[in-house]
Amino acid sequence: MKEMKPIIYMGLTLGMLFYAVPRLDIQGDSKLATFFGIIWIAFALVIVAAHLHELLGVEEETKRQVAKVKRMKRWQLEKAIQGKGKMLQFKK
């Protein structure tokens, strides 16, 4: 179900775009209407891009890489602590 939500929402957004774009007054006389139409289309495209980002799993790969770096740092810290512990034992 987690994979279906972005597909459904992206489909709804694309449907909304196909329905609304021909009805928007982009080349009209009113600058305010033209500005609204351009901003509305840009916002809808940002929503589509966000759902594509979710579908492609870009964030999951980043999370995996961050977790790998954290594990490595934790391992290095443990080795450093173990090394200091050994040095302290020799000094006794």
C-alpha positions as CSV (number, residue, x, y, z in Angstrom):
1,M,0.0,0.0,0.0
2,K,2.9,2.3,0.7
3,E,4.0,2.1,-3.0
4,M,0.4,2.8,-4.2
5,K,-0.1,6.2,-2.5
6,P,2.4,8.1,-4.6
7,I,1.1,6.5,-7.8
8,I,-2.5,7.4,-6.9
9,Y,-1.7,10.9,-5.8
10,M,0.5,11.5,-8.9
11,G,-2.3,10.2,-11.1
12,L,-4.8,12.5,-9.5
13,T,-2.5,15.5,-9.9
14,L,-1.8,14.7,-13.5
15,G,-5.6,14.3,-14.1
16,M,-6.1,17.7,-12.4
17,L,-3.5,19.2,-14.7
18,F,-5.0,17.8,-17.9
19,Y,-8.4,19.0,-16.8
20,A,-7.4,22.5,-15.7
21,V,-4.7,23.6,-18.0
22,P,-6.9,24.2,-21.1
23,R,-9.3,26.2,-18.9
24,L,-6.7,28.5,-17.4
25,D,-6.4,31.9,-18.9
26,I,-2.7,32.1,-19.4
27,Q,-2.6,34.3,-22.6
28,G,-5.4,36.6,-21.5
29,D,-5.4,40.3,-21.0
30,S,-5.4,40.1,-17.2
31,K,-1.9,39.9,-15.8
32,L,-3.2,38.6,-12.5
33,A,-5.0,35.7,-14.2
34,T,-1.9,34.9,-16.2
35,F,0.3,35.0,-13.0
36,F,-2.2,32.7,-11.2
37,G,-2.2,30.2,-14.0
38,I,1.5,30.0,-14.2
39,I,1.9,29.7,-10.5
40,W,-0.8,27.0,-10.3
41,I,0.8,24.9,-13.0
42,A,4.2,25.3,-11.4
43,F,2.8,24.1,-8.0
44,A,1.1,21.1,-9.6
45,L,4.4,20.2,-11.3
46,V,6.2,20.4,-8.0
47,I,3.7,18.0,-6.5
48,V,4.2,15.5,-9.4
49,A,8.0,15.8,-9.0
50,A,7.7,15.1,-5.2
51,H,5.7,11.9,-5.9
52,L,8.2,10.8,-8.6
53,H,11.0,11.4,-6.0
54,E,9.1,9.2,-3.6
55,L,8.5,6.5,-6.2
56,L,12.1,6.4,-7.3
57,G,13.3,5.9,-3.7
58,V,16.0,8.6,-3.8
59,E,15.5,9.3,-0.1
60,E,15.8,5.6,0.8
61,E,19.3,5.4,-0.8
62,T,20.4,8.5,1.1
63,K,19.1,7.1,4.4
64,R,21.1,3.9,3.7
65,Q,24.3,5.8,3.0
66,V,23.9,7.9,6.2
67,A,23.3,4.7,8.3
68,K,26.4,3.2,6.8
69,V,28.5,6.2,7.7
70,K,27.1,6.2,11.3
71,R,27.9,2.5,11.7
72,M,31.4,3.1,10.5
73,K,31.9,6.1,12.9
74,R,30.5,4.0,15.8
75,W,32.9,1.2,14.9
76,Q,35.9,3.6,14.8
77,L,34.9,5.0,18.2
78,E,34.6,1.5,19.7
79,K,38.1,0.6,18.4
80,A,39.5,3.9,19.7
81,I,38.0,3.2,23.2
82,Q,39.3,-0.4,23.1
83,G,42.7,0.9,22.1
84,K,42.8,3.4,25.0
85,G,41.7,0.7,27.4
86,K,44.6,-1.5,26.4
87,M,47.0,1.3,26.8
88,L,45.7,2.0,30.3
89,Q,46.2,-1.6,31.2
90,F,49.8,-1.5,30.1
91,K,50.6,1.5,32.3
92,K,49.6,-0.3,35.5
